[in-house]
Structures are given as structure tokens and as C-alpha cells.
Amino acid sequence: MSGSLREVLGTRRRQSADEWVAGSNGGEAEHLFLRATALFRTGDAETAIRLLRQAIAISPAFSDAIEAEGEALDMSGDTAAASARYEQARKLRQAGRAGAPDRHFVLRQQGSHTAEIVAYTRVLKSLKKFALPHLARGNAYLADGQPDLALADYERTLKLHPNSLDALALKGEALSALGQYAAAIEALDRVLAARAKDAEALNARGIAHMALGHIDQANADWRQQLGLLGGRPSAAAYVALRLADYDAALPHLEMMVRNDRRDPYWTVYLRTALLRLGRPLSSDGIVDGDSWVASLLALQSGAASESELLGRADTAGRRAEALFQLGVAAHGRDRSAARSYWQQVVDIGLPTLVEYAAARNELARSAS
């Protein structure tokens, strides 16, 4: 998945806006992106750049459009402005949090994949009977946060190749993302019957089971997955955290804090494990500035209040992260309060969040 305007421009056939389905960047911004790429192919660079700038104004984090403007500027001879746009797109992609490392590789690439979807759509105009472009576009849709469109492509792939376990596993992921957890489990059962050591399918089935409240089944899948991840400490850390098994998570988290300074969440999760195990906090990886992760770390250190943290939780995912950490902080002094916070995580959090699974396991453990 390159996200490159050149790949979009490299096709021969012009695609009209009504052939494109809008996605996570906002419909208007994506239609502007598509029109800009078509106009640039006709030689109208000035209008293309203007439309790309309109798309970016609507969706400032639309890195594909920013990179596309850079390429249009570059090909028009304005290399200085192009370089600035390339750098801006690079920084935006670095700033976005990567998908959880224990998940399917497609879901580790979450973000904008507009250019790829457009390119695969064009390819499918002449290659409808080939499974691979359907599968590839489905993957781009799934990573782009459009599981309904991904599901349609996976089903087309399976019509062409009924025995494709890869397409079936991804169909399970798309069904789960749509909240169709029972159907997802059915698809993933079939994958695991044929490929019992498929770690990513075990992860997906565990998430679907946990969403339905099947805690024992979810944990059994994750325990099995954990046993298959000997060489992947990042994935093993996340699986152990989903299990709320902080002893198992700790050595993997310590390794990731040492080896991956780019992701400050490793420090958050290491300190989470230390707090739940009643051990002194590490001082590693303090984050400078007024960032969200700095707020989580400040709560863990006692330097931020509940109201301050929740006031900075500007998305549902961040609110779930905050509530989980509030439960961790409260656990040592008021277990009833901790359970209340963790119940709120279950009430509002997405089942894909590591905090969701950990909260459900914390609640189950406290009730036993």
C-alpha cells in the first residue's frame, strides 16, 4: 500500500466520482481527492492542486491528499513546496497510532488508504474475475475503517476462491468490526479447524468471544495465541494485557520499552503492569509536552486528577483508556471504585481495545 499519487495517475482510464465510495476521511474530501487526480492526468495541475488543498482543509490529517499535493507540486517544478508537503505527510503518518501488534497484519496498518482503494477499483474494471484485486481492495477498505465494503470484497473473493482461508479469516475480521460477532466466530472456527496455529485468527476469535461475554473462550484463544508468539514480544505483551496477566506481560513490556522508544504507550502499559503488581514505577520514557500519553503518565504518577484526565479524553477510545487507568489507580485503595471504572470501560469501549478485554478480565477476577 503505497498511497502514491503516481500509482493512481498510472492508470489509463479516467474514473468518475460516482464510482468511488467515500470512507473515513469524509465523503467530500475524498471526492475532491479523486477529482484532483483525474484532472492532473489531463494536465490541469493548477486545478488539481486547488482541489487537493480544499480536501486538506476539510480533513487536515488526510495524508494521502497531502502527499498527492506534494507530488503534483513536484511534477510542476515547485520542489521546495513539494518537499514541505512530503514531510508533512510523513509526520502525520508517524503520529498516528499503529494498530495493535497482536492483530491481523491488515489491522496493523490502520489509517487512510484512499489512493489504494481508488487504484484497486480501477484495476477491477478489467479484472473482475480475478480474486487478488478483490482481496487487496478488501484489505484496504478494512484498514481504512470501512468493514462493510471490505466484507463485500471478501465475499467476492470467496466466490472466486471458495477455499481461501486468508479471505475467510479476513471476512471474520470484517464481520466482527460490524458487530456480527456470532457470524465472525463461525467463520473463524472454520479457519482454525484447518489452521489450528493461526495466531491472528485466534486473536480475532478471542475478541469476538469477549465482545459476547464469553470470557473463558476468549481467554482460551488468547492463551493459545500467546504460546505461538515466542519471537514477537510486542504482540505477546498485548495478548497478556488482554488477559490482565501482568506477570506474563511484564518481561515483554520491559523489552519493548528498551527497544521501541517511538511508541510511548509501551511505558504506559509497563507502568500499568507495575502498578497492578504492586511494584515501584519505572521512570523510563517520560513524554514531554501536553500530549495524551503524557496525561496518562501523569495520572499514574499522581500528578493529574481524574477531572483533568477525563477533560483531555477527546475520543471514545481515549475515554476508555482513561477509565481503565483510573481503575488501576483506584484498585489499591478502593476496589469497588476500581470495578466501577472498569465497568464503564466495558460499557463504552470497543471490544478491539486492549483495555476492554483487560477490564472484563479484571471484573471477572474480582467477582470470583
N, C-alpha and C positions, 0 to 999 in steps of 0.2 A: 504494500500500500504506500504509494509514493506521495500522494497529494499534489502531484505536479501538474501545473497548467499545460506543460508541453505534452503530457500524455493525453489530456483532453483535446488539445489542438491537433494532435497527430491523427485523429480520425478523419475520414473523408466526408462523412455525411453530417449535415447540419441537423441538430435536434431542436425541436420546438419546445417552448416552455411547458405545454400541456402534456408532454411525455415524461416530465420529471415530477416525482412525488416529494413534497417538502419534508424536511426532517427536523432534527434537533436544533438547528441554528435559527429557526424561524422561517416560515414559508417565503416571505417577501425577500429576505436576504439571499436565500438560495436561488430563487428565480432570477434575481439580479445577477448573481454569480453565473448562472447558466447563460443568460443573455449576453453577458460580457464576454464569455469565452467564445460564443458563436460570432459575435461582432468582430472580435480580434482576428478570427480566421479569415474574415472578409477584408481585413486590412484597416478597419476602423479602430485604431489603437486609442485614439483620444476618447471616443465614446465608451470603449471598454473600460478604460481606467476610471472614467467618471462613474460608471455603474458599479464597479468594484468598490469605489470609495463610498458610494451610497450603501452598499451591502455592509461594509465595515462599520459605518455609522449606526446602522440598525443593530448589528451584532459585533461589538468591538473585539470579542475573543474568537472570531471566525478566522482561524489561522489559514485555512485554505485560500480564502479570498485575499488575505494579506500577502501570502506568498505569490498568489496569481498576479496581484498588482505589481509585486516586485519583478516577476518575470516579464510582464508587459512593459514595465519601465526599462528593464534591462535590454529587451529586444528593440526598444525605441531609442536606445543610446544614452539613457539617463542612469548611468551605472551607480552614481553616488546615492541617488534616491532609492534605487533598486536594492543596494546593499543594506540600507536602513530598514527596508521592508522585510528582507530576508532575516535580518537579525531580530526584528520584532516577532515574526512568526516563530522563529526558533525559541525565543524566550517564552512565548505563550505555550508552546508545546512542552517545554521543560517544566513550566509552572503547574500544569495540570497534573493532578494526582493519578498515577497509573492504576490500572485495575489490580485487584488483589492477586498476589502471586500464586495462590493455590488454585486459581480458577482456570478454565479453559483458555488456551492461548489467545483466542479471538477476543475474549473479555478482558484480557490484559492490555488490549490496545484501545480502550475506550476513548472516545473523543470524536472530533469532526472527521468524517470520511466522505464528504460531498463529492470531491473530484473522482474518487474511486467508483462511487455509485454511478455517477454520470458516465464514466468510461465503460464500466461493465454493461450498463444499459444499452449503450451504442453497440457494443460487441454482440449482445444478444439479439439485435435486429437481424443479424445474418447467421447467428449460430444458436438458434432456439433449441435445436435438438442435441446440443452438447451440454453435458451435466456440469462441467467445471465452471463455466461462467456463472451459472445459476448459484452454485455453491459459493463462489467467490463474492458475488454480489450479496448473497445472504449474509456472509461473514461481515461485509462492510456495513450492511444495514444493522446487524446485531451490535457491532462495535459502536455504531453511530446512535444507538438508543432507539431503534425502530424495530422491535421484535416482531410486530405484526407483519411487516414486509419481509423480514428475514424468514419467518415461518413459511410464507408463500413460496419463497425461493427454495427453501429446504424441501418442501413437499414436491416441487417440480423436479428437483434433483432426484428424489426418491422414486418418482415415476419413471425417470430415465434409468436410474440405477437402484433398483429396489433393495439390493443387498449392501448398500453403502452404510457401514456402521458409523463413519465420520458424520455423514449427513443426518443420520438418526440421532446421534448424540447431540448435535447442534440443534436439531428440532426440539429435543428435550430441553435444551437451554432456552430456546425461544418461548416454548410453552410455559416454562417456569417464570420467565420475565413477564409474561402476560397474566400471571396469577393462576394458570391452569395446572396446578401442582400435581393433581392425580394423574392427568394425562402425561405430564412430564415424567413422573415416576414410571409409568407404563413403558414409555419409550426408552428410558434409561435402564430399566430392567432387562429389556431385550438386548441392549448394547452390552451390559455386564454379564449376561448369560453367555455371550460369545467371547467377551474380552474381560475376564474377571479382574485383571490387574490394570484396568484403565483408571488411573488415579483421578483424572479430570472428570470422568463420568461418575465416579464415587463421590467426588466433591459436589457435583450438581445434584445428584440424588439426595445427598445429605441435606443440602439447602432446601430442596422441595419437601423432604420429610419434616424438617424443622419448621417450615412455614405452616405445615398442617398440624403441628404439635406432636409429631411422632419423635419424641426426643431420643428414645432408646435406639430407634432405627437410624436416625441421623448420626448419632454418636458412633454407632457400629460402622457406618460407612466412613466416617472421618478417622476412626481408629485404624481401619484397614488402609485408608489413603496415607495416613501418617507412616505406616510401615513400609510404604513404597517410595518414600521421599528422602532416602538416606543422603543423597548428594545435593539436596535443594533446601538449604536452611531457611530461605525466605518463605517458601511455601510451607515448610514444616512448622515454622513459627505461627503462621496464620491458622493452620489447622488446629494446632494445640490451643491457640487463643479461642477459637470457636468452641472447643471442648471445655473452656475455662480450666484447662490443665496447666497451671502456671509453672509447676515444676518442669514439665516437659517443654514448655515454651522458652524457659529462661536461657538455656545454653544457646539456642538458635537466635534469640533476640540479642544476646551479648555479642555473638558473632556478627550479626547484621549491623549493630551499632558501630562496631570496629571497622567493618568493611564497606559500608554504604552510607557515607556522610551526606549524600544528596537527599535522602528521604528522612525528614525529622520525625516522622511517625514511628520509626524504629525506637527512638528514645522515649516517645510517649508510651509505647507498648512495653518496653523494658521496665520503665518506672511503674507501669500498671502491675506487671508481674511481681516486682519487688514489694510494692505496697500490699498486694494480696497475700504475699508470703510472709509479711511482717519483717522485711529486711530493710536496711538503710537505703535511701535513694542514691542513685548514681548522679554525679554532677556532669556527666558527659553530654555533649550535644545541645547545649543551651542555644536557643534560637533568638537572634537579635531582632528587634523591631516589633511592630504591633501586628503580628501575624496570628492566624487562628491557632496554629500549633503552639505558639508562644503562650497563648491564653490557656490552653490545656496544661502545659507545663507549669504555668503559674498557679493554677488550681492545685496541681499535685504537690507543689511546694508550699502551699498555704498562703500564696501571695495574691490570689484572686478570689473573690467571693462568688457565690452561686449566682447572684443577680448580675454581676459583671460578666461572667462566662455566658450565661443564657442570653444576655443582651447582645453578645457578639455572635451568637449562633444564628446565622442568617439564612440557613437552608435546613430542610428537614433532616438531612444526613448529619449535619453538624449538631443539631439539637439532640439527636440520638447519641452522638459521640459524647456530648456534654453531660447528658443524663447518666450515661454509663459511668463516666469518670466521677460524677457526684455520688453515685452508688458506691464506687470503690473508696472514695474519701470518707463516706459515712460509715462504712462497714465496721470499722474497729470500735466505734463509739455507740452506734445506733443501728442495729441490724434491721429493725423494722423500717427505718428511713431508707436504708440501702435497698431493701426489697421494693419499696415504693418507687424509687428512681428506676430500678431495673424493669419493673412492670411497665413504666412509661416508655422505656426503650422498646419493649415488645409491642406496645400499643401503637407506636408511631413509626418505628424503624422498618426499613426494608429487610426482608429475610436474607438478602445477599451480604448485608453488613456483618463484619466480624463481631461487632458489639451486640447485634441482635441475638446471634447464637450464644455468645458468652452470657448475655443476660438471661436467656432461657435456661441455660445450664446452672447459672447461679441460683435462680429461683427454684429450680427443681431440687438442687442440692440442699437449700435452706428448708424446703418443705419435708424432706425425708428424715 
